[in-house]
Structure formats: structure tokens, C-alpha cells
Amino acid sequence: MQQLAAVKRRGERWVKATTDFTCAALADPTIIAMRKDGKIKSVFFPVLNFHIKAWDNIQDEKAAFEQAERDRVEKQRAEEAMRIAEARANALTSAIAAGVAFVTFMLLAIYLLGSKIETNLRDINESIRAIKS
């Protein structure tokens, strides 16, 4: 039992479960009657082997489920990280586009102001020349 319990998937919980299961199986009146009638020769080792196989199958299923959950969570985290990176890239692109539009607007406004000032100065210059002549 110590060697069987030393396997990584088993341990003290396995020993307790095996003991409970084997005692319940050996205390079953049907099995006792079959043993007395000679219908079955050995009870202990088949019950023990059945429990070992069932326990190992359950542990394998549990490990597979936990691995699948870890993979699912990791996939969701990766998808969320990708979504966040894409949102940040879109926000940066939008900010750059807004900045370019603002700078273009400001340059156009400055050009138009300069043009208006130039026109007004030309009119003032022509008025001064007209007065001098």
C-alpha cells in the first residue's frame, strides 16, 4: 500500500479512500455470500485494482480539466491583452490624426491672419501714398 500510495497522483487521500471503499466492498453481504458459495475466488485484489484504476482515471480527468481551464484562462488573457493593445493603437492613431488636424487648422488660421494683415497694410500704404501725392 505504501508503494501504491507513493505514486504522485495518490497519497494519503487515496489510502483513506481505498480503505473506505475496500471495507465497504468486503462488508457487502452479496460479496460475502458469493465468496462462501465459491463463485468468486479472490475479492481483495480485484476490488483494490478496480479502485486504483477508477482513482487514476478520475485524477487524469481532473488534471485534464484543470489544464483545459488553465489554457482557457490563458487564451482569454491573451485575447484581452490583444484587444487592449489594439484599442491603444487606435487611440494613438486617433490622437495623432486630431493633432495633425489641429496643427493644419492653426497654420491655415495663421496664414489667413497674415494674409489679412498684408492686405490691410497694403491698403494703409496706398492711402498714405495717396495723401502724400
Sine and cosine of phi, psi and omega as CSV:
sin_phi,cos_phi,sin_psi,cos_psi,sin_omega,cos_omega
0.00,0.00,-0.59,0.81,0.01,-1.00
-0.90,0.43,-0.65,0.76,0.02,-1.00
-0.92,0.40,-0.66,0.75,0.02,-1.00
-0.92,0.39,-0.60,0.80,-0.01,-1.00
-0.96,0.26,-0.33,0.95,-0.04,-1.00
-0.96,0.27,-0.23,0.97,0.04,-1.00
-0.89,0.45,0.59,-0.81,-0.13,-0.99
-0.83,0.56,-0.62,0.79,-0.07,-1.00
-0.98,0.21,-0.14,0.99,-0.12,-0.99
-0.96,-0.29,-0.77,-0.64,-0.01,-1.00
0.88,-0.47,-0.35,-0.94,-0.07,-1.00
-0.90,0.43,-0.61,0.79,0.03,-1.00
-0.87,0.49,-0.62,0.78,0.01,-1.00
-0.91,0.41,-0.68,0.73,0.00,-1.00
-0.87,0.49,-0.71,0.70,0.01,-1.00
-0.90,0.44,-0.70,0.71,0.00,-1.00
-0.90,0.43,-0.65,0.76,0.02,-1.00
-0.90,0.44,-0.69,0.72,0.01,-1.00
-0.88,0.48,-0.74,0.67,0.01,-1.00
-0.88,0.47,-0.71,0.71,-0.03,-1.00
-0.91,0.42,-0.72,0.69,-0.03,-1.00
-0.90,0.43,-0.68,0.74,0.02,-1.00
-0.90,0.44,-0.65,0.76,0.02,-1.00
-0.91,0.42,-0.64,0.77,0.00,-1.00
-0.93,0.37,-0.68,0.73,-0.02,-1.00
-0.95,0.31,-0.40,0.92,0.01,-1.00
-1.00,0.05,-0.12,0.99,-0.02,-1.00
-0.91,0.40,0.80,-0.60,-0.04,-1.00
-0.89,0.46,-0.51,0.86,0.00,-1.00
-0.91,0.41,-0.70,0.72,0.00,-1.00
-0.92,0.39,-0.63,0.78,0.03,-1.00
-0.88,0.47,-0.68,0.73,0.00,-1.00
-0.91,0.41,-0.66,0.75,0.01,-1.00
-0.91,0.42,-0.60,0.80,0.01,-1.00
-0.93,0.36,-0.65,0.76,0.01,-1.00
-0.92,0.40,-0.59,0.81,0.01,-1.00
-0.97,0.23,-0.17,0.99,0.01,-1.00
0.99,0.16,0.26,0.97,0.01,-1.00
-0.96,0.28,-0.46,0.89,0.09,-1.00
-0.78,-0.63,0.58,-0.81,-0.06,-1.00
-1.00,-0.03,-0.79,0.61,-0.07,-1.00
-0.86,-0.50,0.67,-0.74,-0.01,-1.00
-0.91,-0.41,-0.67,0.74,-0.15,-0.99
-0.87,0.50,-0.81,0.58,-0.08,-1.00
-0.93,0.37,-0.65,0.76,0.09,-1.00
-0.88,0.47,-0.63,0.78,0.04,-1.00
-0.91,0.42,-0.69,0.72,0.01,-1.00
-0.89,0.45,-0.71,0.70,0.01,-1.00
-0.90,0.44,-0.65,0.76,0.05,-1.00
-0.87,0.50,-0.71,0.71,-0.02,-1.00
-0.91,0.42,-0.64,0.77,0.03,-1.00
-0.87,0.49,-0.74,0.67,-0.01,-1.00
-0.90,0.44,-0.70,0.72,-0.01,-1.00
-0.90,0.44,-0.69,0.72,0.01,-1.00
-0.88,0.48,-0.74,0.68,-0.01,-1.00
-0.89,0.45,-0.65,0.76,0.05,-1.00
-0.89,0.46,-0.69,0.73,0.01,-1.00
-0.90,0.44,-0.67,0.74,0.01,-1.00
-0.91,0.41,-0.62,0.78,0.05,-1.00
-0.90,0.44,-0.69,0.72,0.03,-1.00
-0.90,0.44,-0.65,0.76,0.02,-1.00
-0.90,0.44,-0.70,0.71,0.01,-1.00
-0.91,0.42,-0.64,0.77,0.02,-1.00
-0.91,0.42,-0.67,0.75,0.04,-1.00
-0.89,0.46,-0.71,0.70,-0.01,-1.00
-0.90,0.44,-0.63,0.78,0.04,-1.00
-0.91,0.41,-0.66,0.75,0.03,-1.00
-0.89,0.46,-0.63,0.78,0.05,-1.00
-0.91,0.40,-0.68,0.73,0.05,-1.00
-0.88,0.48,-0.67,0.74,0.03,-1.00
-0.90,0.44,-0.67,0.75,0.00,-1.00
-0.90,0.44,-0.70,0.71,0.00,-1.00
-0.90,0.43,-0.68,0.73,0.03,-1.00
-0.89,0.46,-0.64,0.77,0.03,-1.00
-0.90,0.43,-0.69,0.73,0.02,-1.00
-0.90,0.44,-0.64,0.76,0.03,-1.00
-0.90,0.44,-0.66,0.75,0.03,-1.00
-0.90,0.44,-0.68,0.73,0.03,-1.00
-0.89,0.46,-0.66,0.75,0.01,-1.00
-0.92,0.40,-0.65,0.76,0.05,-1.00
-0.89,0.45,-0.63,0.78,0.03,-1.00
-0.91,0.41,-0.67,0.74,0.02,-1.00
-0.89,0.46,-0.68,0.73,0.00,-1.00
-0.90,0.43,-0.69,0.73,0.02,-1.00
-0.88,0.47,-0.66,0.75,0.02,-1.00
-0.91,0.41,-0.66,0.75,0.03,-1.00
-0.90,0.43,-0.65,0.76,0.04,-1.00
-0.90,0.43,-0.66,0.75,0.02,-1.00
-0.90,0.44,-0.68,0.73,0.04,-1.00
-0.89,0.45,-0.65,0.76,0.02,-1.00
-0.91,0.43,-0.67,0.75,0.02,-1.00
-0.91,0.42,-0.68,0.74,0.03,-1.00
-0.88,0.47,-0.69,0.73,0.02,-1.00
-0.90,0.43,-0.65,0.76,0.02,-1.00
-0.90,0.43,-0.67,0.74,0.04,-1.00
-0.90,0.44,-0.70,0.71,0.02,-1.00
-0.88,0.47,-0.67,0.75,0.03,-1.00
-0.90,0.43,-0.65,0.76,0.04,-1.00
-0.89,0.46,-0.70,0.71,0.02,-1.00
-0.89,0.45,-0.68,0.73,0.02,-1.00
-0.89,0.45,-0.66,0.75,0.01,-1.00
-0.90,0.43,-0.72,0.69,0.01,-1.00
-0.89,0.46,-0.67,0.74,0.04,-1.00
-0.88,0.47,-0.69,0.72,0.04,-1.00
-0.87,0.49,-0.72,0.70,-0.02,-1.00
-0.90,0.43,-0.67,0.74,0.03,-1.00
-0.90,0.45,-0.67,0.74,0.03,-1.00
-0.90,0.44,-0.67,0.74,0.03,-1.00
-0.89,0.46,-0.70,0.71,0.03,-1.00
-0.89,0.45,-0.67,0.75,0.03,-1.00
-0.88,0.48,-0.71,0.70,-0.01,-1.00
-0.92,0.40,-0.63,0.78,0.07,-1.00
-0.89,0.46,-0.70,0.71,0.03,-1.00
-0.88,0.47,-0.65,0.76,0.02,-1.00
-0.90,0.43,-0.67,0.74,0.01,-1.00
-0.91,0.41,-0.67,0.74,0.05,-1.00
-0.87,0.49,-0.69,0.72,0.03,-1.00
-0.86,0.51,-0.70,0.71,0.01,-1.00
-0.89,0.45,-0.71,0.71,0.01,-1.00
-0.90,0.44,-0.66,0.75,0.02,-1.00
-0.91,0.42,-0.60,0.80,0.04,-1.00
-0.90,0.44,-0.69,0.73,0.02,-1.00
-0.89,0.45,-0.65,0.76,0.03,-1.00
-0.91,0.42,-0.68,0.73,0.00,-1.00
-0.88,0.48,-0.70,0.71,0.01,-1.00
-0.91,0.41,-0.59,0.81,0.04,-1.00
-0.91,0.42,-0.66,0.75,0.02,-1.00
-0.91,0.41,-0.66,0.75,0.02,-1.00
-0.91,0.41,-0.59,0.81,0.01,-1.00
-0.93,0.38,-0.59,0.81,0.02,-1.00
-0.94,0.34,-0.65,0.76,-0.02,-1.00
-0.93,0.36,-0.49,0.87,-0.07,-1.00
-1.00,0.03,0.00,0.00,0.00,0.00
